[in-house]
Amino acid sequence: MFRSSTEEVTIGNSSDIEQSFESPVDQPSTSLPPVRQSSRLSSPSCLHGSGGASCSSYPGSISDATPIGVFGAKPRDHNLSERRSVASFMFTSRSDSTARSSTPYLRKTPGSAAPATTSSSATFTQAASVIVAVVEGRGLARGEIGMASFSLKCPELVLSQFADTGTYAKVITKLHILMPLEIVMSDTTSERGQENKLYSLIMENFSSVSFTAIQRKYFNEKKGLEYIQQFCAAEFTTVLMEVQNKYYCLAAAAALLKYLEFLQKSIYAPKSLRVTFRGSEQTAMIDSASAINLELVINNRDHRSEHSLLGVLNYTKTPGGERRLRANILEPLADTDTINIRLDTVQELLEDEELFFGLKSAIAHFLDIDQLLSVLVQFPKQETMNVAEAKILQVIQLKQTLEMVEPLKVVLKNSRTALLKAYAASLEDYRFERILEEIKRVINDEAYGTKNSLNMRTQKCYAVRPNINEFLDIARRAYTEIVDDIAGLVNQIGEKYGIPLRTSFSTTRGFFMQMKLDGVALPDGQLPSEFIKVTKYKNNYSFTTLDLIKMNDRCDEALREIYHVSYVVICQLLSVVHEHIHCLYKLSDAVSMLDMLLSLAMACTVSEYVRPEFTDTLAIKQGRHPILERIAGQQPISNNTYISEAGNFVIITGPNMSGKSTYLKQVALCQIMAQIGSFVPAEYASFRIADQIFTRIGVDDDFETNSSTFMVEMKEISYIIHNASDRSLIIIDELGRGTSTEEGIGICHAICEYLLKLKAFTLFATHFLELCQLETLYSNVENQHMQVQHSRSGESARETVVYTYVLSRGCSGERSYGIRAAEMTAMSPSIIQEAKIIAAKINQKLWAKNYSDPATRQQRAVHNLATRLLQTARSSRLDQESLRLYLKGLKKQYEAEIQMARDTVEMNTEE
Ligand SMILES: Nc1ncnc2c1ncn2[C@@H]1O[C@H](COP(=O)(O)OP(=O)(O)OP(=O)(O)O)[C@@H](O)[C@H]1O
């Protein structure tokens, strides 16, 4: 019944979604906050509050009485792409105002002015849609940060409040994770000439994101609390207990909601939003530089998201699932129980094929529930044709979404693990059925959403059941007649000229005619003059006639009537179901989580992963680099890792290209995978939960920019030193390469000694072999190296290096590999010879410094034995025989260390 008489279509888009009810909050014309423009604003218009001298309300503020829009500009449709430029135009301080799209992860150092962005790279489907308000405490509360964020695609207000250091690394990291479309701050932070540090850092790190300044008075915590009481849906009101004394996030919420009200031309329904508070305690922090270094969401070389950790794990089917996976990768869990619950589910999915495939097909058909909810809980202030059309589509989508709940429940019915059972229980909510019943009373059973533009139009026309509204039925009859007339007209014209015509449809042109040129003899060799607006694409002519245009106008008129009446009927329906609609939050949560867990399970079927354990040791047997595995298409060489409190600092040496950086990243990536609840690429894996993951890895090896490279690495390392804790995982690669060898060694040595005092697990790769001496000084240091082999072949019998990528105990025996690498090039032999002599002399001097004091060595041996025995007693699960062998090995190792100490005494005496 829903087919139109004309079948030819082109695919079109559906329009924005809005709706209209009365505003539950203050009327904007009297209460909205004037906005300050900051110094770099480019728009000169007084009406836009730009700070022109003649503007009465400046500097910065826009008079409340300004007739067009309270923020001093006419509100426009909150279409995403348009929004960015609107924001730039009206409020932002961007001097460039280029309105580039926000990058998923900017390539920046925390607190540094590092260059470049990863821009176009992302194939990741998320566009920036989050508006964030940030406020900082003053006076003694400086450093206390309140944040409130709201996605235009999901009606959730997320609050957070935390203490940050002077580098504001936490704020910057959180903002990077949110991928903001726009950042809102108080005007006092950006006053010309008095910009505060947080503002400056945000400007520096988010240069492509719109910025809006709002008067400080709108960051009002009392108002914030009131708004939350007013808008928070009943099931989320426990958040009030969490935030009632968190003044800064409440203040940010007040400013943000006020701003959104203006921006969206619409108001959120009372008790309609999900409000959550996210403290930092339950998640591990990965700073933005580390996220880039580790290629969590974007590959640094080819800038493709497929070749990132997200790409490796992303088999999600829904936008919500993908968003959740991304957020988890950037901010993994830090709570063992929650991670284990997720791992149980992944394991169940892997063991139960029926559940896996059943769930996969049940999830695959869900639309973006967050987005749907976000429009359903908004009240647009006026009805337009677009608004009406969008509302009809929303109800069709709501029906489709609710129809998918039952199949999902059926699949989850026999699940065993706690999480799946919990989701199954949450879907038992009676409201799903209630809403669906109501909808089905008004909406046709067969109504569905489709991408085909003509079909979609027909679906919308006939969405409301017949006999519900008399006028609607009449308008629909009129519409059908006109469409039939159009088909008749086209046939007539075809017969008149003896040419085969088709009726086609596109959203922009409406109905038009098309003709294939192949084998068609035109009268007089050309198109009849009656045909107008002719376009040609390949072998196809498209055109229309004046009569057809008139008929299209009549068609539109009938359609307007249909949409209007349908809109009225649907608004009545929505007012009935509105109070139950918040069960969709549960559904959205369930679908996105299930989708993410399915994706993690799917990744295990593609590659061989193992379930990780959580202990006080980082132990990985035959671990592999997950991204290298994906890119290379074959298994990379695997390696073992063992870090415990007894040996929590590993120094890794080895020549260039031997695989050090790859190994370091592999460990960090496995740790992150484990902490999001994923299996890991290894034969066995045990992790100690990390509260923070730090990396200092040179992304590129641009030796031409030595000075800036050095500054960047110093900033990164000082950030690590200031923020690392005993529970952190620290990855440092090639520190000190941007300065002289002596200085580099000195800096590395001092930094190592500082980090050695922490119980953090540290992996430190270096070319400075001198640092291996730390093992003799500190009991918790362990040397490892990347093995290489040498071979001579060919007539010249030149030595070639074979990289094994295998990690072994001890310091690398490789010397002068830089010179050997140079030897392989066309460098003159005399220069190489000279270089060898000089290097040998310098080496002799450096190695002559004897770090090893026999007493320290003995102490270290005793300490090593004691801690290993303690650890074995605490957490060993070896059987009796294995334990005996292990203890025997420990004894042997202890004896060897003591013997080495004795040898040193003898050597020193002889000297
Ligand atoms: N485990 C592995 N299995 C297979 N290939 C590997 C492995 N590790 C590294 N490689 C390959 O070797 C190349 C060099 O590795 P990597 O950059 O990690 O070496 P490096 O020792 O850090 O070098 P440099 O000291 O010059 O920075 C990588 O691009 C990768 O393709």
The ligand as an SDF file (V2000), in Angstrom:
LIG
                    3D

 31 33  0  0  0  0  0  0  0  0999 V2000
   58.0460   -8.1870   16.6770 N   0  0  0  0  0  0  0  0  0  0  0  0
   58.1840   -7.8200   15.4020 C   0  0  0  0  0  0  0  0  0  0  0  0
   57.8220   -8.6610   14.4120 N   0  0  0  0  0  0  0  0  0  0  0  0
   57.9430   -8.3010   13.1200 C   0  0  0  0  0  0  0  0  0  0  0  0
   58.3940   -7.1060   12.7290 N   0  0  0  0  0  0  0  0  0  0  0  0
   58.7660   -6.2220   13.6520 C   0  0  0  0  0  0  0  0  0  0  0  0
   58.6740   -6.5280   15.0490 C   0  0  0  0  0  0  0  0  0  0  0  0
   59.1080   -5.4720   15.7520 N   0  0  0  0  0  0  0  0  0  0  0  0
   59.4340   -4.5430   14.8430 C   0  0  0  0  0  0  0  0  0  0  0  0
   59.2470   -4.9940   13.5880 N   0  0  0  0  0  0  0  0  0  0  0  0
   59.5300   -4.2640   12.3440 C   0  0  0  0  0  0  0  0  0  0  0  0
   60.7420   -3.5620   12.4750 O   0  0  0  0  0  0  0  0  0  0  0  0
   60.5840   -2.1860   12.1860 C   0  0  0  0  0  0  0  0  0  0  0  0
   61.4430   -1.3820   13.1390 C   0  0  0  0  0  0  0  0  0  0  0  0
   60.9530   -1.5200   14.4430 O   0  0  0  0  0  0  0  0  0  0  0  0
   61.1200   -0.3870   15.5260 P   0  0  0  0  0  0  0  0  0  0  0  0
   60.8480    0.9540   14.9570 O   0  0  0  0  0  0  0  0  0  0  0  0
   60.3140   -0.8210   16.6790 O   0  0  0  0  0  0  0  0  0  0  0  0
   62.6810   -0.4900   15.8520 O   0  0  0  0  0  0  0  0  0  0  0  0
   63.5260    0.3670   16.8930 P   0  0  0  0  0  0  0  0  0  0  0  0
   64.4720   -0.5660   17.5300 O   0  0  0  0  0  0  0  0  0  0  0  0
   62.6390    1.1370   17.7900 O   0  0  0  0  0  0  0  0  0  0  0  0
   64.2800    1.3300   15.9100 O   0  0  0  0  0  0  0  0  0  0  0  0
   64.9790    2.7480   16.2590 P   0  0  0  0  0  0  0  0  0  0  0  0
   65.8860    2.5110   17.3720 O   0  0  0  0  0  0  0  0  0  0  0  0
   65.6620    3.1030   14.9990 O   0  0  0  0  0  0  0  0  0  0  0  0
   63.8360    3.6780   16.5870 O   0  0  0  0  0  0  0  0  0  0  0  0
   59.0980   -1.9200   12.3680 C   0  0  0  0  0  0  0  0  0  0  0  0
   58.6610   -0.9670   11.4340 O   0  0  0  0  0  0  0  0  0  0  0  0
   58.4190   -3.2440   12.1440 C   0  0  0  0  0  0  0  0  0  0  0  0
   57.9300   -3.3300   10.8310 O   0  0  0  0  0  0  0  0  0  0  0  0
  1  2  1  0
  2  3  1  0
  2  7  2  0
  3  4  2  0
  4  5  1  0
  5  6  2  0
  6  7  1  0
  6 10  1  0
  7  8  1  0
  8  9  2  0
  9 10  1  0
 10 11  1  0
 11 12  1  0
 11 30  1  0
 12 13  1  0
 13 14  1  0
 13 28  1  0
 14 15  1  0
 15 16  1  0
 16 17  2  0
 16 18  1  0
 16 19  1  0
 19 20  1  0
 20 21  2  0
 20 22  1  0
 20 23  1  0
 23 24  1  0
 24 25  2  0
 24 26  1  0
 24 27  1  0
 28 29  1  0
 28 30  1  0
 30 31  1  0
M  END
$$$$
